[in-house]
């Protein structure tokens, strides 16, 4: 097996950062760089670098806005019926 830099699962790390995950209580949790570091065994500076270079924080904000809009549409639809 070739030696070199370890491969990190950046798509999974990005998804966890941007979309968060649901807790057992049903509340969506958006993990910090520190939490992702522990979960994925990647240094905090590396995660923060990826966040910065790839605009993950903006993606997270957009995801959160879409999620709120979807919930509001669902509530409006229920009220209209």
N, C-alpha and C positions, 0 to 999 in steps of 0.2 A: 504494500500500500504506500503510495507516495506521501512523503512528508511535506508539510506546508501549512498554510493558514487554515484554521478550522472553518468549515462551512457552517454558516448560520442560516436558519430558516427565516429569512427576512420577510417573505410574504405572510407567514403566520404571525410574526412579530408585528408587522404593519397592521394586519387585520385586528389583532388584539388591541393595539393602541388606538386605531381609528374607530372601530366599532364597539370596543369594550366587550363585555359579556354579562349575561344575566346571572345574578345571585339566586340562591334558592328562594329568597323572599320575593323574587320577581323584579327587583330593582336592577337597572343596568349600572354596572361599575366600569369606569374608565381607568385602567391601571396607569400608574406612574412609571417613569423610566426605571426607577428602583425596583418596582414590582416585576416589571418585564425582565429586568436583569436577573433576578432570582429565578424566575420561571424558565427562561430560555438560556441561562448560563452565558450571557453576553454582558460585557462591561457597560456600565451606565453611560460613559462618554461615547461609546460606539452607538448606542441606541439614540442618544441625543443628537449625534451627528447625522444619523439616518433621518431622524425627525426633521432636522433643519434642512438638509440637502433635498429632501423629497417632499417637503411641505405637508408632513403628516398632521401637524396641528391644524392647518387650514382644512384638510380633508376631514378631520374629526369634527370641526365646527360645522362643515357642510352636512356631514352625516347626522349630527345632532339636530340641525334645522329640519332636515327631511323627515327625521323620526317624529319630531314635534308636529310637523304639518300632516303626516300620515295619521297620527293620533287624533288631531283636531278634525280631520276629514271623517274619521270613523265616528267620532262623537257627534258631529253635525249630521251624519247619515242616520244615526240612531234617533236623534232628536226629531228629524224630519219625518220619521215613520210613525 
